[in-house]
């Protein structure tokens, strides 16, 4: 059964020896973040639960998803492509003809019916509700770097609704605390929450929002994942966990939130209340400079009586977000293959902060196919923001950078196989782009070239060991070292 709450996940981590409780008094101002970063840079370190936070009754949970082992526990899977396969299966499903065939489909339809959200009247998150006395400063929000403009919520899941379709989105956007009732909402222009905000801004309206802090792992993952346009994020969470998420209505805004969440901040974002946000030490390893962003105004808080404050820290890769990004990469491979069947595998190295570089292997069948794949992927959702693509043949392991570098240096000619596209959308946080949100892209075709692609030399053959010699050495291997 999937985890129903963050607390259940914490218990499982502790039982598996994947959690360390820190009883020493710590400060949310700089100290906690540095502890978390040091653990993550060492790799394979446990999640940490800070039990004694200066000035707060809440415990802080960090590094909760900082290894692939923990993500396998969190999402109850060792093959994350299964998530994408379930989505592909749903999109391709057709209602069969004939009564017998329809009856055969009933078990499958019943399983799919379990994916949708379930609505309940109350839950653990409604144990404490505050309106007039609600304060953003009631939480141990971290300041991560000395140069940060203040304290930032870094793992809040912001819930909004599409103004026309009511399809719900959850997105993880950083939120800078201004005072007890106000915070800056840093939703970048390409994000779906920002799209909802712009639609209502054009109508001169505020947009209602709820910021969820701490939920079951599948819902937390779903908030980060770039799901297909038009899919409700709560449905995606249900597909991920194979069971619908329980939802309750907020008290002061017309939104639904996970009933088993730890904390929910209710309020609205006002397009007429713009304030400077940042600087903030971000996941590129650089401070993003101060810019004006709209203000979130708090109208109420729902929370558990003893909530856990879930947080993460970012900085120069590789940190916790890289592991979550790897799960996104794996789970969305089947969707990429649905639109581009020639794609064999796909990798977004963590050191490239997941928007900087992607490596794609293909089963090449015709001239120019690598460029066709690049152009297609640059047109797919959040992949439009990826700065560099490298396309290799299917015999190259996209997860082995030595293999990738070998392919680039032996199968790509700089003039012939490098494609530069100018004036293209870029990630808002890209520190190298000449303009915010606008820069250039590079594609490298590192596939083996053919005569049709202008390769007029004799194609050199790979030097590989013959089968007979390989079998001989395999058979005698132990003999050599005894």
C-alpha positions in Angstrom: 0.0 0.0 0.0 1.3 3.5 -0.7 2.3 5.9 2.0 -0.7 8.0 3.2 1.3 10.7 4.8 4.8 12.1 5.3 4.8 10.7 8.9 4.3 7.2 7.6 7.2 7.7 5.3 9.4 9.0 8.1 8.6 5.8 10.1 9.5 3.6 7.2 12.8 5.5 6.8 13.7 5.0 10.4 12.8 1.3 10.2 15.1 0.9 7.2 18.0 2.8 8.9 17.6 5.7 6.5 16.8 8.4 9.1 19.0 10.2 11.6 17.3 12.2 14.4 19.3 15.2 15.5 18.5 16.2 19.1 21.1 19.0 19.4 19.5 22.5 19.2 19.9 24.0 15.7 19.0 27.3 14.1 16.9 27.6 10.9 19.0 30.6 10.0 21.9 29.1 7.9 22.8 26.2 10.2 20.3 23.6 9.2 20.9 24.2 5.5 24.6 23.8 5.9 24.2 20.5 7.8 21.9 19.2 5.0 24.3 20.3 2.2 27.3 18.6 3.8 25.3 15.3 4.2 24.2 15.5 0.6 27.6 16.2 -0.9 29.0 13.1 0.9 26.3 11.0 -0.9 24.4 8.1 0.5 23.8 9.9 3.8 20.5 9.5 5.7 17.5 11.8 5.8 17.6 14.0 8.9 14.9 15.0 11.4 15.9 18.0 13.4 13.9 17.6 16.7 15.1 20.7 18.5 14.8 23.8 16.4 15.5 27.1 18.1 12.4 29.2 18.4 10.0 26.6 17.0 7.9 23.7 18.2 8.0 22.1 14.7 10.5 19.5 13.6 12.3 19.9 10.3 12.7 17.0 7.9 15.5 17.3 5.3 17.2 15.2 2.7 14.1 13.0 2.6 14.5 12.0 -1.0 18.3 12.4 -1.3 19.2 8.9 -2.6 17.7 6.6 -5.3 17.1 4.0 -2.5 14.9 6.4 -0.6 13.0 7.3 -3.8 12.4 3.7 -4.5 11.0 3.4 -0.9 9.0 6.6 -1.3 7.3 5.6 -4.6 7.3 1.8 -3.9 9.1 1.1 -7.2 12.4 0.0 -8.6 11.4 0.8 -12.2 10.1 4.3 -12.4 9.3 3.9 -16.1 6.2 2.0 -14.9 4.7 5.4 -13.9 5.0 6.7 -17.5 3.8 3.4 -18.9 0.6 3.7 -16.9 0.0 7.2 -18.4 0.7 5.9 -21.9 -1.7 3.0 -21.4 -4.4 5.4 -20.3 -4.0 7.5 -23.4 -4.1 4.5 -25.8 -7.0 2.8 -24.1 -10.0 2.2 -26.3 -13.4 0.9 -25.2 -13.8 -2.6 -26.7 -16.8 -3.6 -28.8 -19.0 -6.5 -27.8 -20.4 -7.4 -24.3 -17.8 -10.1 -23.6 -14.8 -7.8 -24.3 -16.4 -5.1 -22.2 -16.8 -7.5 -19.3 -13.1 -8.5 -19.7 -12.2 -4.8 -19.3 -14.0 -4.3 -16.0 -11.1 -5.2 -13.8 -8.8 -2.8 -15.6 -11.4 0.0 -15.5 -11.9 -0.7 -11.8 -8.1 -0.3 -11.3 -8.1 3.0 -13.2 -11.0 4.2 -11.2 -8.9 4.0 -8.1 -6.5 6.6 -9.4 -8.9 9.5 -9.0 -8.8 11.8 -5.9 -11.2 11.0 -3.0 -13.0 13.8 -1.2 -13.4 13.7 2.5 -14.8 16.2 5.1 -11.8 16.3 7.4 -8.4 14.9 7.9 -5.2 15.3 10.0 -4.4 18.6 8.3 -7.6 20.1 9.7 -6.7 19.4 13.3 -5.7 23.0 13.8 -7.1 25.9 11.8 -6.1 29.6 12.1 -7.4 32.7 10.3 -7.0 36.0 12.2 -3.9 34.7 14.1 -2.4 32.9 11.2 1.3 33.8 10.6 3.9 32.7 8.1 6.5 33.1 10.9 4.9 30.3 12.8 7.1 27.8 10.8 10.9 27.2 11.0 11.5 28.5 7.4 15.2 28.2 6.4 17.7 30.8 5.3 20.1 28.8 3.2 23.0 31.1 2.2 24.3 34.3 3.8 23.6 36.2 0.6 19.9 35.1 0.4 17.5 38.0 0.7 15.7 36.2 3.6 14.0 33.0 4.5 12.5 30.9 1.8 10.0 28.0 1.7 11.7 25.6 -0.7 9.5 22.5 -0.7 6.0 24.1 -0.7 3.6 22.7 -3.2 1.5 25.6 -4.6 -2.0 24.6 -5.6 -3.9 26.6 -8.2 -6.8 25.9 -10.6 -7.0 26.7 -14.3 -9.5 29.6 -14.5 -11.5 28.0 -17.4 -11.2 24.2 -16.9 -10.8 24.0 -13.1 -7.9 21.5 -13.7 -5.7 21.7 -10.7 -1.9 22.2 -10.7 0.7 21.6 -8.0 4.0 23.3 -8.5 7.1 23.7 -6.4 8.0 27.4 -6.4 10.2 29.0 -3.9 8.4 31.5 -1.6 10.2 34.3 0.2 8.8 35.3 3.6 8.2 39.1 3.8 6.2 39.3 7.1 3.5 37.5 9.1 1.0 37.7 6.3 2.9 38.2 3.1 5.4 36.3 0.9 6.8 36.6 -2.6 5.6 33.9 -5.0 8.4 33.1 -7.4 6.6 31.3 -10.2 8.6 31.5 -13.4 6.9 32.6 -16.6 7.0 29.1 -18.1 5.3 27.4 -15.1 1.7 26.3 -15.1 0.9 28.3 -11.9 2.2 31.4 -13.6 -0.1 30.7 -16.6 -3.1 30.5 -14.3 -2.0 33.7 -12.6 -1.6 35.6 -16.0 -5.1 34.5 -17.1 -6.7 36.0 -14.1 -4.5 39.0 -14.1 -5.8 39.9 -17.6 -9.3 39.9 -16.0 -8.1 42.1 -13.2 -8.6 39.4 -10.6 -6.5 37.9 -7.8 -5.8 34.1 -8.0 -6.5 31.9 -5.0 -3.6 29.7 -4.0 -2.7 27.1 -1.3 0.8 26.2 -0.3 1.1 22.6 0.9 4.1 21.7 3.0 4.6 18.0 3.6 2.4 15.4 2.0 2.7 11.7 1.0 5.8 11.1 -1.2 3.8 10.5 -4.4 2.0 13.8 -4.2 5.3 15.6 -3.4 6.8 14.0 -6.5 3.8 14.9 -8.6 4.1 18.5 -7.7 7.6 18.6 -9.2 6.9 16.4 -12.3 6.2 18.2 -15.6 2.9 16.3 -16.3 1.2 16.5 -19.7 -0.8 19.6 -20.4 -4.4 19.2 -19.3 -3.8 16.5 -16.7 -4.9 17.2 -13.1 -1.9 16.9 -10.8 -3.9 15.0 -8.2 -4.8 12.4 -10.9 -1.2 12.1 -11.7 -0.4 11.5 -8.0 -3.0 8.8 -8.0 -1.5 7.2 -11.1 1.9 7.3 -9.5 0.8 5.7 -6.2 -1.9 3.5 -7.8 -4.4 4.9 -5.4 -6.3 8.2 -5.2 -5.3 11.0 -2.9 -7.7 12.0 -0.1 -8.6 15.7 -0.4 -10.3 18.3 1.8 -11.6 21.7 1.1 -9.6 24.7 2.3 -11.3 27.0 4.9 -10.8 30.4 3.2 -10.2 29.7 -0.5 -12.0 27.5 -3.0 -9.2 24.8 -3.4 -8.7 21.2 -2.4 -5.6 20.0 -0.6 -4.3 16.6 0.6 -6.2 15.7 3.8 -3.1 14.0 5.2 -0.8 17.0 4.6 1.3 18.5 7.4 0.7 22.2 6.8 -1.5 24.2 4.3 -1.1 28.0 3.8 -4.2 29.5 2.3 -4.4 32.8 0.5 -4.3 34.6 -2.8 -1.7 36.2 -5.2 -2.4 39.8 -6.1 -1.1 41.0 -9.5 -1.3 44.6 -8.2 1.1 43.9 -5.3 4.5 43.4 -6.8 7.6 43.2 -4.5 11.3 42.5 -5.0 12.2 38.8 -4.5 15.7 37.5 -4.1 18.6 37.1 -4.3 18.5 33.4 -3.7 21.3 30.8 -3.9 19.7 28.4 -6.5 20.2 25.0 -7.9 22.5 26.3 -10.7 25.0 27.0 -7.9 24.6 30.8 -8.4 22.5 33.5 -6.8 19.6 34.5 -8.9 19.3 38.3 -8.7 16.5 40.2 -7.2 13.4 40.7 -9.4 9.8 41.8 -8.9 7.3 39.0 -8.3 3.7 39.0 -7.1 2.8 38.8 -3.5 1.0 35.9 -1.7 -1.3 37.1 1.1 -2.1 34.6 3.8 -5.8 34.2 4.7 -5.5 31.1 6.9 -3.5 28.1 8.0 -4.6 24.4 8.4 -2.1 22.1 10.0 -1.6 19.0 12.1 -1.3 19.5 15.8 2.4 18.4 15.6 3.4 19.0 12.0 6.7 18.1 10.4 8.2 21.0 8.3 9.5 19.4 5.1 12.3 21.3 3.4 15.1 21.0 0.9 18.2 23.0 0.1 19.7 23.8 -3.3 23.1 25.0 -4.5 25.8 23.7 -6.8 24.8 20.2 -8.0 24.6 17.4 -7.1 22.1 17.8 -4.3 18.7 16.2 -3.4 16.8 17.7 -6.4 19.1 15.8 -8.7 17.8 12.4 -7.4 14.2 13.6 -7.8 15.0 14.8 -11.3 16.4 11.3 -12.2 13.0 9.8 -11.2 11.3 12.3 -13.5 13.6 11.4 -16.3 12.9 7.7 -15.9 9.1 8.0 -15.4 8.7 10.3 -18.5 10.8 8.1 -20.9 7.7 6.1 -22.0 5.9 9.4 -22.9 8.9 10.6 -24.9 8.9 7.2 -26.7 5.2 7.5 -27.4 5.9 10.6 -29.5 9.3 9.6 -30.7 9.5 5.8 -31.1 13.1 5.9 -32.3 14.3 7.0 -28.8 16.0 4.2 -27.0 17.0 6.0 -23.8 17.2 9.4 -22.3 19.3 11.0 -19.5 19.5 14.4 -17.9 22.7 14.5 -15.8 22.3 15.9 -12.3 25.4 18.1 -12.7 23.5 19.9 -15.6 20.7 20.9 -13.2 18.3 19.0 -15.4 17.6 22.0 -17.8 21.1 22.4 -18.9 21.8 19.1 -20.7 20.0 16.1 -22.0 21.5 13.0 -23.8 19.3 11.0 -26.1 20.1 7.6 -27.7 18.1 6.7 -30.9 17.7 3.7 -33.2 18.8 5.6 -36.3 17.1 4.7 -39.5 17.5 7.6 -41.9 19.6 10.7 -42.5 19.0 13.7 -40.3 17.0 11.7 -37.8 19.0 13.0 -34.8 18.1 16.6 -35.7 14.5 15.6 -36.1 14.5 14.2 -32.6 16.1 17.3 -31.2 13.6 19.6 -32.8 10.7 17.4 -31.6 11.9 17.3 -28.0 12.5 21.0 -27.9 8.7 21.2 -28.7 7.7 19.0 -25.7 6.6 20.8 -22.6 9.4 21.7 -20.1 12.0 20.2 -22.5 11.6 23.4 -24.5 13.8 25.0 -21.8 16.6 22.4 -22.1 19.8 24.2 -23.3 21.8 21.4 -24.9 20.9 18.1 -26.5 23.4 15.4 -27.4 22.0 12.6 -29.6 23.9 9.3 -29.8 23.3 5.9 -31.3 21.5 3.2 -29.3 24.8 1.3 -28.7 26.0 4.2 -26.5 25.0 4.2 -22.8 23.5 7.6 -22.1 24.1 7.2 -18.4 27.8 6.7 -18.8 29.5 10.0 -19.5 32.7 8.2 -20.6 30.7 6.5 -23.3 28.9 9.7 -24.3 32.2 11.7 -24.5 33.6 8.9 -26.7 30.7 9.1 -29.0 30.9 12.9 -29.3 34.6 12.8 -30.0 34.5 9.9 -32.6 31.1 10.5 -34.3 30.6 14.2 -34.4 32.3 16.8 -36.6 32.1 20.3 -35.1 31.0 22.2 -38.3 28.7 19.5 -39.7 27.1 18.1 -36.5 26.6 21.1 -34.2 23.3 23.0 -34.5 22.9 26.4 -32.8 19.4 28.0 -32.4 19.3 31.6 -31.3 16.5 33.6 -29.6 14.9 30.6 -28.0 13.2 30.2 -24.6 15.6 29.4 -21.7 15.2 28.5 -18.1 14.6 31.7 -16.0 17.5 30.5 -13.7 20.1 30.0 -16.5 23.0 32.1 -15.4 24.6 32.1 -18.8 21.8 33.3 -21.1 22.3 36.9 -22.3 18.7 37.8 -21.4 16.3 36.4 -18.8 14.2 33.7 -20.3 15.8 34.1 -23.8 19.1 32.7 -25.1 20.4 30.0 -27.4 20.4 26.3 -27.7 22.9 23.8 -29.0 22.3 20.3 -30.4 25.2 17.9 -31.1 24.5 15.0 -33.5 26.9 12.3 -32.2 25.4 9.5 -34.2 27.4 7.6 -36.8 27.1 9.5 -40.1 26.2 8.0 -43.5 27.0 9.0 -47.1 23.6 10.6 -47.4 24.7 12.9 -44.6 27.9 13.9 -46.4 30.3 11.3 -44.8 32.2 10.4 -47.9 35.0 8.4 -46.2 34.9 4.7 -45.6 33.0 4.1 -42.4 35.5 2.7 -39.9 34.5 -0.5 -38.1 34.4 -0.7 -34.3 37.2 -2.7 -32.8 35.5 -5.4 -30.8 36.6 -8.7 -29.3 35.6 -11.8 -31.3 33.2 -14.2 -29.7 35.7 -17.1 -29.6 38.3 -15.2 -27.6 35.6 -13.7 -25.4 34.3 -17.2 -24.6 37.8 -18.6 -24.0 38.7 -15.9 -21.5 35.3 -16.1 -19.8 35.8 -19.8 -19.3 39.3 -19.5 -17.9 38.9 -16.3 -15.9 39.1 -17.8 -12.5 42.1 -19.9 -13.6 44.1 -16.8 -14.3 43.9 -15.5 -10.8 44.3 -18.6 -8.7 
